Amino acid sequence: MTHPHRGRPTPVPTTATAPPGPPAPSRGPTAPLVVAGLGLRTGRRDLWRGLDLTAEPGAAVAVTGPNGSGKSSLLACIAGLRAPTTGTVTVAGTDVGTAGSRALRRHLRETCGVLLQHGSLVPEWTVHENVDVVRPPGVSRAVRRARGQDALRRLELDGRGDDVTGHLSGGEQQRVAAARLLVHRPALVVADEPTSALDPAGRELVLDALDELRREGTVVVVATHDPVVAEWCDVVVELGGADQVARAGSGVSSGA
């Protein structure tokens, strides 16, 4: 398989600008992800602070660091699921940290796709039900279902649509969650260890799916311990340094 984005991340300074991917077809306004002065404090401990990042449409950002360094917390702040202690996150023109409940629901429904290690899917639902739950704006039911069928085929899950999701393996469930992103096609994808339960072949399928989204202009932010996934990204944000400053650079190690 070929991956137009695959290669080592671009070296950048601490205040980072993730380069754009190839030109994307028009699908409505897709503003960059802008993170400014972001920090998170829990109790007396700074998990990280001072993160500045601008990701243009089609860019991919890896978040690396040891366990407990705050990777999942950073993704939650970017998605608008957790408020940072300092700084701002702007996605498609919305400051997700100060958005009201209605604007935040719209952001999560229309703009941001979330792929978690666990809990992204409803285990009692069928695969089709989990994939079809998203409602991308301006997309008819027929188009949405056609996207779902094609996505399941591409993730090698064709014929599994009527299976109960909770009966699938962990790797199969991660591929179902990736298929749902292909139906949604949001401006931003926030993915927490999206390949943790996958073998190399499954990882290729998920990265291929994310590559398709990037070609359409989606920004992908992924927390990972996998050096292959980190190399697939344009920029690596490393957490866990002694000074707790989040650094964006070209390294693909799991710690600072």
N, C-alpha and C positions, 0 to 999 in steps of 0.2 A: 504494500500500500504506500502511496505517496502522501506526504504531509507538507503542504506548501509553507506552513509556519515552523516546521521542525528545524531545530538548530540551537546553538547555544544562545542564552539570553544576551541582549544588548547591554554593554557596559553603560551605566548611568551614574550620576552623582546622587547624594543622599536625597536631594529634592529631585524626584524622578519624573520623567515623562515617558510613558510607555508608547512606543511608536505605533502608528496605525498598521492594520493589516492591508490587504489589497483593496482596491476600490469596491465599495459595497453597493448593490442595487438599492434604489430608493424604496424605503418601506415606511416613510414617515420620519419625523424628527428623531434622531438618535444622538443625544448630547454626550460628551465625554463624561467619564467618572472623574470627579475632582475631590480629592481628600486633602484637607488643609489643617496642619498642626494637630493631628489627631493623637489623643492619648487616653489611656484607661487606667484608673487607679482602683484597686480593690483593697479595702481596709487601709493599711499603711504602706502598701506595696504598689509601685508603678509596674503594671504589666509591660507597657511600652508607652512611649511618648514621642512627640515631634515628627509624626509621619506626614509627609507631603508627597502626593502622587497625583499625576494626571494621566489617565488612560484614554487614548483616543479610540474611536470605534474600530473594532476588529483586533484590539490588543488583548494579550493574556498576561496576567500577573500571578506569579507563584508566591505563596506565603509559607516560609519554612521556619523551623526552629524546634528546639526540644519540647517534649511533653511539658505542659504547664506554662509555656511561654506566652500563651494568649492567642494562638492562631484562630481557634474557633470563635473566640470573643471578638477578634478583629473582623472576621467575616460577618458576625452578627451585627456589628456596628455599621458595616458597609451596607448590609441588607436593610437596615432600619429596624432590626429586631432588638437592639440594645442601644441605649444612649451612651456615647462616650463621655469621659470626664472633661476633656478639652477638645476643641477643634470641631470641624464640620465635614460632612459627607454630602456631596451634591450629585444626584443621578438624574439625568434627563431634565435638568432644571429644577429639581425638587431637593430642598435641604431635608434629608430624611430624618435628621436628628430633631428638627423642630416642627415637622409636619404634624398636623392634626390627625385624629384617628381616621377620618374619612379619606384624607389625602394619602395617608400611609397605607390604608387598605387598597386604594387604587394603585399605588406604587407596587405593592406586592402582587396584585392581581394582573397588572398590565405590563409593568416595566422590569420587574426583577424575578428571575427564576432561581429557586433555591434547591440545591442538591446536597443533602446531608448524608453522613455515614449511616445513620439510623433515623427512622422517623419521617422520611420523606413520603412514604407511601402508607395507605390504609391497608393493613394486612388482611382484613376480612373482605375487601373488594376484589373483583377480578382484575386481571392485567388491563383489559380494555377500560374498565371503570377508572382505574388509576391514571391511565394515559389521557382519557377523555375529560378529566375533571377541569382542566384549564380552559379558560374562555378568552383567547386573544381577541382584542378589539377589532371589529370589522371583518372577522372571519366567520363564514357561515358554518352551520353544523356539518354539512356535507364535506366541505373543504377540511374542516377539523378532523373528521373521521378518516378521510383519505390520507391526511398527514399521519394520523396514528397508525394506520395499516402499513404505510411505507416506512415509518420509523421503526415499528416492530420488526419488519423484514430486514432493515439495515442493521439492527442490533441483534439479528439472528434469534428472534423471538416469535417469528411467524408460526402460527398454529398454537400459540400459548395464550391467546387473548382471553379465553374463557377459564383459564386456570386461576385458582385463588392465590393471590399474591403472597400471602403468608406461607404457602407451601413451597415457594421457590427457594433456591439457594441464595445466599447473600450476594454472590456475584450476579445472578440473574436479576435480583431486585435492583441492584445498582444499574443494570442495563435498562430495566423498565423506567427508572427515574430519568435516565438519559434520553430515552425515547419520548418521554413527556416533554422534555425541553425542546425537542425537535417539533413538537406540535405547538408549543407556546411561542417559541422564537422571540424571547424577550430582548430588551436592549442590554441587560446585565444578567450574567449568571454568576452566582456565588456558590461554589462547590467545596464541600468539606471532605477531604480524602475520598474523591469519587472513584478511585481505582483500588481502594484498600483490600477489597474482597475478590479482585479479578486476577486471572492469570494473564500472561503477556498477550494472548490473542484477544481476550476480553478488553484489556486496556487499550489495544489498538482500535477496537470498535468504538469505545467511548471517546477516545481522542479524535477519531474520524468524525463522529457526530458533533463534537465541539468545534472542530475545524470548519464544518459546514456553517455553523452559527457564526463563527468569526468572519467567514467570507461575506456574510450578510450584514456585518457591522456590530455584532454582539461583543461586548467586553466580557471577558472571563476572568474571574478572580478565584484562585484555587489554593486551598491549604493542602500541603502534601509533604510526605516524607520520601516520596518516590523521586529519585534523581532523573528518571526518564520524563516524568511529567514536568519537573522543574525546567529541564532543558527545552521542552516544548514551548515554554512561556517566553515572552520577550524580556520580562523584568522579574527579578527575585527580590522580595522583601524579607529580610532576615530578622527574626525576633530572638530575644533571649541574650542580648549582649550585656556585659557587666554594667554599662551605663543606662541600660533600658531604652536607648534610642533606637527606634525602628529604622533599619538601614535598607535602602533599595540599591541593589547592585547586581553584578553578573554571576555571583557564586551560586552553586547549587548544593551546598552542604546543608545539613539539617540544623546547624547551630552557628552562632556568630563567633 
